[in-house]
Amino acid sequence: MTADDIRYAYGDEPLFSAASLSVAPGEVLTVVGPSGAGKTTLLGLLGLFRPPDAGTVRWEGRDVWGRSDEERLAIRRRIGTVFQEPALFNESVARNVGYGLRVRSSWRDRLRDAAARAIGRTDPSDRVREALETVGLAEKADRNALSLSGGEAQRVAFARALAVEPDVLLLDEPTSNLDPRNTAVLEAVVAEAREAGLGVVVATHDMHQAERISDRVAVLLDGTVIETGPPEQVFDDPDDPRTRKFVTGELLY
């Protein structure tokens, strides 16, 4: 997935002037920047929740917004998104994790799943179980999701995104305000997603986390991505002087 020179404004107030970035399969890209820089909005554009005002979002080399509604919907179903605040339903953990599978399934999908079950292949319930095992919550499948702690709720949100077997995973401040144990679990899930070949984009204000989990870091400042590179280069020897000021705390907003 690639974003080329995207521009976006809220009313008359521009947010992005020309932001570009890309994520490859099997790569973790973190986007860092101050509050208000537009990290969440950028993920929304990558997740196809809204089109950019200008520029292109490309999937497999082609402009997403130049395709038909049906093609674009098919692409959106290949993208999993986890928001900063998990929105869970007053149902079991397993039902919450399976929600994406239910809403994304067409009659063709249901026929395919029925055929898969008939010949002993993985069916949706297996995907729910596997996703819960990945985040360490298999034993709580029957618990009401609203009874979970904040960290457990975020792990359910991760499992829900993983259950649909996406190609790209978008994470918006995924461990904000979580304790170290839940943070470690979710960072391990990110590593597993990368090993499975997913492209992962993480928006975070936590630069220590970005150093731990990233293959590349993109710095979002002044309405654009001013620098992208390996974490050791971006944080220790940046090319742009604004990056150095940001990571050392000299650049205040």
Phi and psi in degrees as a GROMACS rama.xvg file:
@    title "Ramachandran Plot"
@    xaxis  label "Phi"
@    yaxis  label "Psi"
@TYPE xy
-137.125  138.401  THR-2
-113.572  125.126  ALA-3
-116.294  114.357  ASP-4
49.1759  46.0956  ASP-5
-77.157  143.96  ILE-6
-126.346  142.399  ARG-7
-155.302  140.733  TYR-8
-136.769  147.53  ALA-9
-97.2712  102.374  TYR-10
65.1116  -124.11  GLY-11
-93.6898  2.5987  ASP-12
-103.254  107.232  GLU-13
-68.8801  139.83  PRO-14
-105.428  -49.4665  LEU-15
-113.62  133.546  PHE-16
-96.2616  -37.3592  SER-17
-171.561  80.6382  ALA-18
-100.667  132.532  ALA-19
-133.154  138.109  SER-20
-163.939  167.812  LEU-21
-148.911  156.165  SER-22
-134.214  136.048  VAL-23
-102.894  159.074  ALA-24
-57.2798  137.624  PRO-25
73.9119  26.7297  GLY-26
-131.727  142.303  GLU-27
-107.629  117.877  VAL-28
-110.732  122.462  LEU-29
-103.518  141.076  THR-30
-109.47  117.271  VAL-31
-114.657  154.943  VAL-32
168.061  165.688  GLY-33
-69.3168  163.964  PRO-34
-58.889  135.877  SER-35
89.4944  -1.78579  GLY-36
-73.6149  -19.8611  ALA-37
108.006  21.2819  GLY-38
-62.0805  -45.3232  LYS-39
-65.4909  -42.0405  THR-40
-63.113  -39.0495  THR-41
-60.9984  -43.0843  LEU-42
-63.3178  -36.6542  LEU-43
-62.4525  -37.107  GLY-44
-69.7599  -41.304  LEU-45
-67.1219  -32.9919  LEU-46
-81.255  1.07691  GLY-47
65.6396  26.9018  LEU-48
-74.9187  -22.9329  PHE-49
-154.113  153.069  ARG-50
-86.2416  153.026  PRO-51
-71.5418  158.875  PRO-52
-70.9321  -29.9453  ASP-53
-155.764  168.196  ALA-54
86.3673  -177.821  GLY-55
-133.276  146.447  THR-56
-111.365  119.809  VAL-57
-110.001  140.171  ARG-58
-124.822  120.448  TRP-59
52.7617  40.2078  GLU-60
86.7322  -6.56089  GLY-61
-116.412  145.696  ARG-62
-62.8701  123.285  ASP-63
-65.6268  -43.051  VAL-64
-80.0958  -2.32065  TRP-65
-94.5305  3.68055  GLY-66
-97.6842  172.151  ARG-67
-71.0386  161.995  SER-68
-58.9523  -38.7811  ASP-69
-65.4436  -42.9383  GLU-70
-64.4074  -42.18  GLU-71
-65.374  -39.1426  ARG-72
-63.1881  -40.1251  LEU-73
-62.4814  -36.5083  ALA-74
-69.6906  -43.6897  ILE-75
-58.2869  -31.5879  ARG-76
-73.3554  -9.63226  ARG-77
-98.7794  7.44578  ARG-78
-118.697  126.765  ILE-79
-105.817  137.005  GLY-80
-126.823  134.367  THR-81
-121.045  120.356  VAL-82
-88.6753  166.623  PHE-83
-62.5396  -38.8687  GLN-84
-110.16  110.277  GLU-85
-67.2863  134.081  PRO-86
-104.035  102.159  ALA-87
-107.235  152.735  LEU-88
-95.1186  159.357  PHE-89
-77.7815  62.5127  ASN-90
-142.412  -178.285  GLU-91
-67.0861  160.975  SER-92
-57.9723  -44.5886  VAL-93
-62.3311  -40.1771  ALA-94
-66.0473  -37.1821  ARG-95
-64.0749  -43.2973  ASN-96
-67.3569  -34.252  VAL-97
-81.7942  -1.66792  GLY-98
-58.125  -47.541  TYR-99
-61.0202  -36.105  GLY-100
-65.6355  -36.497  LEU-101
-71.1468  -45.5871  ARG-102
-76.2417  -23.5424  VAL-103
-88.128  -9.35684  ARG-104
-82.8748  133.482  SER-105
-99.4377  177.255  SER-106
-63.4241  -30.5672  TRP-107
-66.1846  -41.9022  ARG-108
-61.5318  -42.8269  ASP-109
-65.6793  -38.4979  ARG-110
-64.0672  -41.8071  LEU-111
-62.8941  -43.3473  ARG-112
-65.9615  -38.222  ASP-113
-64.4456  -40.9131  ALA-114
-65.1907  -38.6103  ALA-115
-63.3455  -42.0602  ALA-116
-63.8405  -37.3045  ARG-117
-64.5272  -28.3282  ALA-118
-107.429  13.4432  ILE-119
83.2765  14.9883  GLY-120
-87.2394  172.088  ARG-121
-60.471  133.861  THR-122
-114.13  174.708  ASP-123
-55.5463  -36.5436  PRO-124
-63.5966  -31.9066  SER-125
-66.6565  -37.6771  ASP-126
-67.4697  -37.6123  ARG-127
-61.837  -47.7194  VAL-128
-62.2497  -44.1158  ARG-129
-63.7802  -39.6758  GLU-130
-64.7096  -40.5862  ALA-131
-67.147  -36.99  LEU-132
-63.6883  -37.6473  GLU-133
-61.6384  -38.5562  THR-134
-95.37  5.56731  VAL-135
75.2634  31.4954  GLY-136
-126.331  20.8674  LEU-137
-58.9454  -34.5549  ALA-138
-73.9375  -9.10029  GLU-139
-109.716  19.6965  LYS-140
-57.403  -35.2341  ALA-141
-93.607  -2.84925  ASP-142
-70.976  150.511  ARG-143
-68.998  129.488  ASN-144
-62.4906  -28.5215  ALA-145
-75.1381  -7.94265  LEU-146
-91.0933  -1.60159  SER-147
-81.157  160.563  LEU-148
-72.7387  168.873  SER-149
-60.012  -41.7784  GLY-150
-66.1261  -40.5907  GLY-151
-66.7635  -38.0953  GLU-152
-61.662  -40.4131  ALA-153
-67.2325  -33.6375  GLN-154
-66.5114  -35.4809  ARG-155
-62.9319  -41.6626  VAL-156
-61.6754  -40.1299  ALA-157
-60.0737  -47.4922  PHE-158
-61.0781  -39.3387  ALA-159
-62.3985  -40.2108  ARG-160
-68.2952  -38.2132  ALA-161
-72.2279  -30.3379  LEU-162
-63.2333  -27.7141  ALA-163
-83.1787  3.40102  VAL-164
53.2247  61.2763  GLU-165
-74.9588  165.316  PRO-166
-92.8529  -28.3781  ASP-167
-129.237  137.655  VAL-168
-119.781  123.602  LEU-169
-109.932  124.317  LEU-170
-124.138  119.349  LEU-171
-102.051  105.446  ASP-172
45.7052  56.7803  GLU-173
-66.7589  -21.587  PRO-174
-119.422  18.8226  THR-175
-59.4038  127.882  SER-176
67.8326  15.9727  ASN-177
-92.7755  154.875  LEU-178
-74.3697  164.22  ASP-179
-57.2674  -36.3007  PRO-180
-64.4638  -49.49  ARG-181
-67.1836  -34.6855  ASN-182
-61.2213  -44.647  THR-183
-63.2702  -40.3686  ALA-184
-61.4466  -46.0381  VAL-185
-72.1984  -33.4819  LEU-186
-65.6719  -35.0858  GLU-187
-66.2143  -36.2686  ALA-188
-64.9399  -40.2692  VAL-189
-59.624  -43.3956  VAL-190
-62.7785  -40.0257  ALA-191
-65.2365  -39.7317  GLU-192
-61.9724  -42.0465  ALA-193
-61.85  -45.1457  ARG-194
-62.8773  -28.7449  GLU-195
-80.2916  -2.85593  ALA-196
96.6591  8.10463  GLY-197
-76.7536  148.05  LEU-198
-87.9333  127.693  GLY-199
-121.237  127.179  VAL-200
-115.508  122.516  VAL-201
-118.01  121.366  VAL-202
-92.8091  124.234  ALA-203
-150.085  149.609  THR-204
-95.8961  -4.9789  HIS-205
-91.0034  99.2676  ASP-206
-71.7363  -26.6976  MET-207
-65.7237  -40.141  HIS-208
-63.8166  -43.0283  GLN-209
-57.3228  -39.8591  ALA-210
-64.3435  -36.7167  GLU-211
-72.8309  -40.2707  ARG-212
-107.046  -10.0969  ILE-213
-90.1298  146.352  SER-214
-88.2155  -39.324  ASP-215
-139.364  155.37  ARG-216
-123.634  134.998  VAL-217
-113.337  130.662  ALA-218
-101.948  119.489  VAL-219
-103.319  110.168  LEU-220
-144.721  148.52  LEU-221
53.8264  37.3538  ASP-222
78.2451  12.7523  GLY-223
-154.268  167.307  THR-224
-86.5385  107.566  VAL-225
-84.5811  -19.224  ILE-226
-162.451  140.899  GLU-227
-137.973  136.637  THR-228
178.993  -179.861  GLY-229
-59.3508  149.459  PRO-230
-58.0452  -37.6267  PRO-231
-65.6424  -31.4251  GLU-232
-76.7537  -46.0568  GLN-233
-64.3453  -41.7515  VAL-234
-87.2486  -28.6945  PHE-235
-103.766  -28.5339  ASP-236
-146.679  61.0711  ASP-237
-68.2864  152.74  PRO-238
-81.8498  -36.217  ASP-239
-92.9786  127.532  ASP-240
-61.5302  -24.9889  PRO-241
-67.6964  -34.5351  ARG-242
-62.5989  -46.0051  THR-243
-58.7116  -43.4582  ARG-244
-65.8533  -36.3979  LYS-245
-68.7999  -48.8428  PHE-246
-71.3359  -22.4099  VAL-247
-93.7835  -3.43716  THR-248
86.2472  4.60703  GLY-249
-75.2179  -28.4461  GLU-250
-90.7285  106.707  LEU-251
-104.128  144.349  LEU-252
